[in-house]
Each structure stands twice: as structure tokens, then as C-alpha cells.
Amino acid sequence: MSVNILGKSKGFYDRYERRPGTNKEQTHYCPGCGHGILHKLIAEALTDFGASENCVFVSPVGCSVFAYYYFNAGNIQAAHGRAPAVATGVKRAMPESIVISYQGDGDLAAIGGNEILHAANRGESITVFFVNNAIYGMTGGQMAPTTLIGQKTTTTPYGRTLKNEGYPMRMAEIIASLESPVYVERVMLADTRSINAARKAVRKGIMNQIKQKGFSFVEVLSTCPTGWKMTAPQSQEWIKSTLVKNFPLGVLKDIALQVEPLDLSLNLAPSSRVPKLIGLEKEKLDFDPDSMKISREIDQEIKIAGFGGQGVLSLGVWLSEIGMHEDLQVSWIPSYGPEMRGGTANCHVKLSHNSIGSPLVTNPTILIAMNRPSLEKFEADVIEGGAVLYDSSLIDIEPTRKDVRSIPIPATEIANELGNTRISNVVILGVLAGFSDFLDPAVVQRVLPLIFKKRHLLEINLKAFQRGLELGRELLA
């Protein structure tokens, strides 16, 4: 006797640990939102096709970004509108993966309009799910490129007008007009019948990629009760009575059966060319890479934080440069506010002997704090037995943790003595080389000329590094 057990798709996490807050069992979407329905359809398809473990979601700014919380798959967050470009890079680097670009209308049709057109025109072997609710749902209900004539939003309180804002954009029709896409369809999430039709479109879009057919684009008319100021049932009726009249449903293009599977290996640049392209040809090095002593025992995850203008991001780049010359896997990713100077900034650096799955450093082995707010914010994240380096010239407190190594460095004071406070980050680099076993001072001194091309800059930075190195060795002793 068979028994059907209804439960959450294996394409989802059992618990949504990535989601902030205490409730890890429920989704956070507004009641009546279509994202949850579309999530379910995608998760079921990935599970049925055995593709979850091999899938990478690319989601940009907007409600679409929350796919990261729920799908048991790889995830990359892209800048606003740039998901197709990031998806292109992922697919070309890992052609065997299933890459999904999951985007909203305020993202794909506005700032990302150029990105999606060129990805479609190239026929990239990705699947795009385009959630069209005719409004910017996440950021306050502003007008989107798909907002209807007469529709009221926070930025069109009297309704969108043809004379002032122009017609809403029909992205599925635009994509279908290109030669390369193999499948373009528009569906809606308004009732059981339409959801079943959407399910078929979702599965077809994913299966096309599994069969290496090319670019698939599924536009989904979805509800946004909060942005539309409606109840969930009202929003479903509005899709059927109004939205679908402006965005007709149906298959706009389907030539998947007529095309041969793509040879995705043709998109890959020969790996032997990469070192030359980025200036890392081994035969041109003026030192022996084997002389480096970057730790073979522990992969380093380093977070560097401070004010903009302190060289926070530059220090991270230099550490990554040293790692590349050691043939390590490296990653560097910045995080900073809109201020060019004076705003908060931090960066994440990973130096590893294995492939790096994510560039984010959640629990650093080393924290370099260059101002007090950074120390207070990130100290608790350092792993037990890790190290906290902090600029004691600017930070008037000590770390409270007793299970980490605290390294006070009067970096700004030393830099000021040398004549330029902007070289405090090089002082810290010297200390890091002095007290650790994963930076060889001789190697760093050979790499610095590759960074500082001008002689006067090189001279003062070499002095700063030497002072920091001496201090690091004293601290170690």
C-alpha cells in the first residue's frame, strides 16, 4: 500500500537558517505575494529533475533577492540589474551547472534592461524568471517600467501618463524578437488553472537548460497586494481583469525542439591563457614562489574594517595579490557606504588551498579593525583562537574577548612619524607579516614594488612595512 506524504520540496531548506530572526520555519513574504508560489514551482522542478545540488541562483536587488533564504542551491547576489551578466559568468565558468537568473520588473526592465537584452542576444544557456507585478515592490511601491497607464504608485500619485512616462514595456515581446532565445512565454499566478500553466512553463524553461538548448525566458505576472494596496483576492482578480490585458499570456517563441544542444565548452577561455591575461606568468616572476610561507595548515579568512580613506580596501587587495602569486585560491569583496571618504568600509579576503564557494567572510580567522565602530561590530564574529589586530592610535578600548589573540598596533601614530598617516595600512601589513606564519616578509617586500610603481611611494611604504614588521616580531616575542 503506497502512502503519499505531502511536505516541503527538497529544493528548499528544511529550516531557513539564512533568514534573519527567530522564526526559521515560515517565509517572510507578504500575504498573497506571488514570489512564494513561484518559488514552490521552481523548487519542485529542480527536485524532480535532480538539479538542486547543481543549481546556482543569481538574484539582484529587490524582493527577488530573498530567494537566497529559501532555495537549497547555490546563490549569488548581483548588483541591481546585473544578474544576467553574473549568470553569464557563472555558466561559462561552470557549464555543467544549472544557472537561474531570478529578477523583478523594477530590476530587469529598468536598470538591467541592457544586461538582459545582450544576454538574450548572445543566447546564453541560462534560464530567466521575470516576475512582473508592475511596480517596485520592495522599495516603496514606485513606478516601474511595467507600470500601467493610469496606475497609481508612490511616484505617480495621479497615475502613469502616456505623455510623461510613456508606455509600459513588454519585455517578453522584446526578448522574443531576438534571434537567439529558444523559448519565451508569459504566464500568470492568479488561480489554480493559471498556476498549473505557470508550472509547465517553469519546468520547460529549466529543462531547456538541462538539455543545453540555450536561452529561456519566462515572464510571470504576479501579485503585489502591499504595493497595489489590495487584499490578496483583489490582487488576483486585478491580474485577470487588468494586468493580463496589457501583458497578453502565451508562448511568444519556442524553437527548442528545432535547435541542437550547444557545445558550451566553446565559451570557455583556455585556462593556460589566464595567468598571462592578468599578469601572473610564472616565468616573469623575479622571485621564487616556493620561498613563500603562507600557512599550509590553516586557510585564512580575513575581515578588514574601518573608515573610508584609511586604505581598508587596498589592504585587502594587497593580501589577495600576495595570495595569487602563491598560486592560492583567493577572493576579495568590498562593502562600503556611498561616501567616498569618511564613511564606513570593510572588505572580505579569503586565502585558500581549495576552491572558494563564497567570498563572504562571516567568521574571520583574523579581524583588522582600524576604528572603534569596526572593533565593536565585528569582534564577536572572530573564531575562537583567532586574532584581532586593531589600531590603538584611534581605538581607545581593548577587545573584550578572552579567547582570541589581541594585537594592539599604534599604526596611525607610526605612519604619522614617517610623514604620512595614509600608510597606516602598510604598517598593519608589516605587523601581520611579523607575528604570523602565513606571510613571508621577504616575499611581501618583493611584491610591494609591483603595487607601488612610483619610487617615492615605494620608499615610504617600504619603511612603513619595516616598522610594522619590527613591531610584529616584538609582539610575537
N, C-alpha and C positions, 0 to 999 in steps of 0.2 A: 504494500500500500504506500503510495507516494504522498508526501506532505509538502505543500508549498509554504515556505516561511518568508513572509514579507519583511523586508528590512532595508536599511540604507545601502545604497550601491557601494560596492567595494572601490569604486572610483573616488569615493570620499574618505576622509579620515574618520576613524571611529569617534574620536574626540577632536574638536577643533582647537588644538593646542596653540596654533599660530594666532588665534584670535585673542586680543586683549580682554581682560575682565575675568570674572569668576565662572560665568556660565559657558562651558565648553561643549554643550550638547546641542544648543539651538543656534540657528543662523541669526544674523543681525538685521536682515533686510526688512524694509517697511512692509506692513501687511498689504498684500495684493501686488507686490513688486514682481515683475516677470523674471528677474535675474535668477531667483531660486528655481523656477520651473525650468529655465534653460540650463542651469547647472545640472539639474537632475537628468535631463535628456542627454547631455554631453557625457556625464559620468557613466550612465548606463551603457552608452555606445562604446566608450573606452573599455569598460569591463567586459562587455560581450565580445569585443574584438581582441581582447587580451593586450591592449595597448597602453594601459595606465602607467605601467612601470617604464615605458619607453616614451612617455609624452612630456613635452615642455610647453607650459602655458606662458605666453607673453602678454602681460596686461599693463596698460598705461594708467594715467591719471583718470579719476572718475570712479563711479561705482564698480566698474569692471575690475578695478584693482583688487577688490576683495575676493576674487577667485583664489587668491593666494591662501586665504584662510581654510578653504574647504577641500580643494582637489588633492587627492593623493597622487601627486605628479610633480615633476619639476616646475619651477616657476621663476620667471624673470620679470621684474618691474621695469618698464621702459619710461622714458621721458614722455611728456604729453604729445600724443600723435605719432610717436616714433616706433610703435610696436611692429609695423611691417618691416622696418629696417632692421630691428633687432631680431625679429623672426627669420629674416633672410640670413643674417649672420649665423644664427643657431643651426638652421637647416643645412647651410653649406659646410659648417664645421662638423656637424653630426648628421649626415644624410640619412642614416638609418632611423632617426628619431621621428616622432610624430609631433609637429610643431603647430600650435594653435594660437592665433592672434585674436584676442577677445577684447572688443572695443565698443564704446558707445558712440552716439552720433555727435555729441559735442567734441569728441576726440577725433574720430576717424574722418568726419566730413568737414571739420574746421581746420585746426592747426595741422592735422595729419592728412589733409586732402592730397597733398603732393606725394607723400610717402606711399599711400595705398595705391595711387594710380601707377606709380613706377613699379611697385612690387607686382601688381597685377599685369602690367605690360610686359614685364620680364618673364612672367609665367612661373614665378617662384612656387616650388612644391610645398605650399603651406595651406592651411585651412583658416579662413577668416570668418568669425561670427560677429556680425554687426548688429548691435542692439539699438534699435531706433525707437525712442519714446518721444521724439520731437521736442526735447527740452534738455537743458543741463540739469540733470537730476541731483548731482552730489553737491554742487557749489551754490545752490540757492534758487534754482529754477529760472535761470536766464534763458534768453532766446538762443536756439541752436540753428545750424544751417538747415535743419529739417523742420523747424517750427512752421506751422501752417499760417497762411494768410488769415488775419483776423484773430489768431490765437494770442491770448494774453499771457505774458510772462513777467518776471520782475523787471526786465529791461525793455519790455514792450507792454506797458500797463494799459495802453489803449488798443492793443492788438497789432500784430505784424502787418505792415502795409507793403503793397507791391512797389509803390513809388519810393519808399525809403529803404526797405530791407531786401526787396526782390523776392523771387520765387523760392520756395523750399527746394532743396537739392534732392534728386532721386539717384542715390548712389548706385543702386543695383543696375539701373539702366545705363549709367555711365560706365560701370565696370564691364557690363555685357557688351558694350560697343567696341571693346578692345579685342584684338585677335587672340591673345594668349590664354586668357582664362578658359577653363574647360567646363566649369559649372557655376551658374549664378541663379539663385532662387530667392524669392521673398515670401516669407511666411508670417503668421501672427500667433500670439498667445492670448486668445480671447475666450475660448470654450474648449470642451473636450475634443470636438472634431478638428479644430484648428491646431490644437496641441499635438494630436496624432500626426497631422500633416507636417508639423514642425519636426517631430521626432524622425520622420523619414528623411527630411532634408538634412538634419544634423548627421544622421548615420551615413548618408550618401557623401556629404562633404568630407567626413573623416575617412570613409572607405576609399574615396578617390586618392587621398594622400597615401594610404597604406599600399594601394596599387601603383603608386608613383605616376599618377595621371597628370598632375600639375596643380594649378591654382584654382581653389574652390572658394566661393563667396556666398554666405548665407545671411541675408538680411532678415532680422526678426523684429516685427512690430510688437512692442512690449509696453506694458502698463507702467505708469509712474503716478500712483494715486496722490502721493505727497506733493509732487511738483504740479500736478494738474488741479489740486485742491478738490479731489473727488473721493468717494468711497471706492473700495475695490470693485464691487459690482458695476458701479457707474463707469469706472475707467475701462472695464472690459467692453461695456456697451459703446463707449466712445470710440474705441478702436474699430468696432464693426460698423458704426454709423458714420464716422467722420474720417478717421485716420486712413482707413483702407481705401477710401475714395481718392485720396491724394497719392497713396502708395499702393497701386494695384498688386494683388498677390499673384504668384505663379512662377513658373520656370522661365527665365529670360534667356538662358543659354545652357545647353547640355550637350557637349561633344565628347564626353569622357569615353564612351564606347568606341569612338572613331579614332582616338589617338593611341599611339604606342606608349608603353611605360618609358619614363625618362631615365636616361643614364646620368644619375646625379653626380657621379664621380667626375664628370666633365667640368663641374663648377668648382672643383677643389684646386687651389693653387698648390703646386708641388712643394712639399714641406722643406725640401732641400733649399728652396729659394728664400724661405722666410728669414733665416739669420742675416743674409745679405741685405734684404729689403729693410731691416731695422737696424743695420749696422753692427751686427754681432758675429761677423765671420771670425771663427776661432783663429785662423792663420794670421789675422791682423792684430790680435791682442799683443800688447807689449809686456805681458807678464804671464806667469804660469798659473792657470786656473786651479791646478791641484794644490797650490800653496794656500788657498783659502781655507779657513777653518770654521765656516758656518756649521753649526751643530748638526751632526748626523743622527743625533738622538731625539731631538725634540723639534717638531715643526713650530715655527714662531707665528703667533697671531698678535699683531701689534696695533694698538689704537693710539693715535696721536691727536691731542685736542688742545685748543687754545683760542686766542683771538685772531681774526683775520689780520694779516700783516706780520705775524710772528714767524712765518715760514713753516707753518704746520703741514701744509700740503706738500711743500718742497721736500721736507724731511722724509715724508712717506715715499715720494718719487725716488729719492736717492737710495733708500733702502731697497726698493724694488729693482733699481738699476744694478745694485751690487748682487742681488739675488739672481738676476738674469745672466750676469757674467759667470755665475757659479753653476749655470745650467739647472737652476731650480725652477719649479713652477712658482710663479709669483702672481699676485693680484694687488691692485691699488684702486681704491674707490674713494672719492671725496664726498664730504657732506658739509654744506655751508649755507649761511643765510644770504639774503640779497645784497648785504653791504659788502663793498669791496674791501674796506678797511674798518676794523673795529668790531665787526660782527663776529659771532661765534663760528668756529670752523673745526672740523675734525676729519680724519681720514683713517681708513682701514687698510692694513698691509698684511698680506699673508706670504710666508716663505715656506714652501713645502716640497717634499720629495715625491709627492703623489699629485694626481690631478686635483684641482681645486673646484669643488662643487658650487660654492657661493663665495663671493668676495667679501661678504659682510662678516665683521668680527663682533660676535656677541659677547664672548667671554675671553678677553685678551690674556695672553701669557705675559705681556708687558703693556703697561699703560704709561704713556708720556704725557703728563699734564703740564701745560705751560701757563695756566691761570687757575685761580681758585674755583670758579664755577665748574671747570672741567674735572678737577680733582673730586669735588663733591658729587658730581653727576655720575662719573664712571668708576670710581674706586670700588664700589660694591660688585662690579661686574668681573673684576680680575679673578682668575682662577686661584685656588688655594696653592700656595707655593710660588706664585707669580711675582712680578716685580712692578713697583710703582716708582717711576722717575718723575720728579716734579721740580719746577723752577722755584727754589726757595727765595730768590730775589723778589719775586712777585707774589708768592703764596705764603701767607702768614700763619698757616695752620699746618699740622702734620697729618698724614693719613691715619685713620682710626683703626684700620685692620691690623691685627697682630699675626695673621697667618700668611702675610705677603712680605716681600723684602722692600723696604722703603729707602729710596736713594735721593736725598736732597741735593740739588745742584744749583748753585748761585749763577745760573747761566747768563742772565741778563747783566749781572754785575761784572762777570768776567768779560763778556762781549763789550761792555762799556769801557773797561780798562784798555781793551785792544783798539778802541776807537770807533766801534760801530755796533750798536745794540742789535742790528738786524742779523748778526751772525751768531746769535744765541743758539739757534737750532744746530749749527755745526759744533758748538761746544757740547751740546747734548749727544750728538752723534759720536764725538770723541769719548765721552763718558760711557756710552753704550758699548763701544769697542773695548774700553779699558776693563770693564767689570764682567763682561760676558765672554763666552767661548764661541759664539757664532759669528763674530765679526773679527777678521784678521786686520789689525791696524795697518800693516804694510800694504795690504790689498786696498783698503779704503783710501790710503794716500795715493795709490796709483789710479784709482777711479776718479778722485776729485778733479784732476786736470781735464777729464772728459766732461765734467759738469761745468766747471768754471773756466771758460775759454780765455778770458782776459787776464793778463798777468797780475795786475794789481788786485783783482778779486781773488785770484788763486792764492796769492801770498798771504793775505789776511785770513782767508778761510783755512789755510794750512796751519797758521798759528793758532786759530781758534780750535781746530781739531786736536792739535798737540796739547794745548792747555786742558781740554776736556779729557784727553787720553790719560794725562798725568793724574788728574783728579779721580778718574775712574779706577785707576790702579791703586790709588791711596784708599779709596772707599772699599775696594776688594780686600785689601790688606787689613 
